[in-house]
């Protein structure tokens, strides 16, 4: 026969274990969500890098002369 004190300790341990399992489950869900966000952001970064590379490589027509576009040569309007 289990004493009353032993039963209380067992119930306390069970409740602590249940709380830890719940926290672990939430942490696992959060980790999956963050992983999806990171994958999506990496895809966006890759798309932006491709777009910047295409813009750098695109020739610019100045009248009849075709020149290569350099973003360093272009000054913002406030200069």
Secondary structure, 3 states (H helix, E strand, C coil): CCCHHHHHHHHHHHHHHHHHHHHHHHHHHHHHHHHHHHHHHHHHHHHHHHHHHHHHHCEEEECCEEEECCCCCCCCCCC
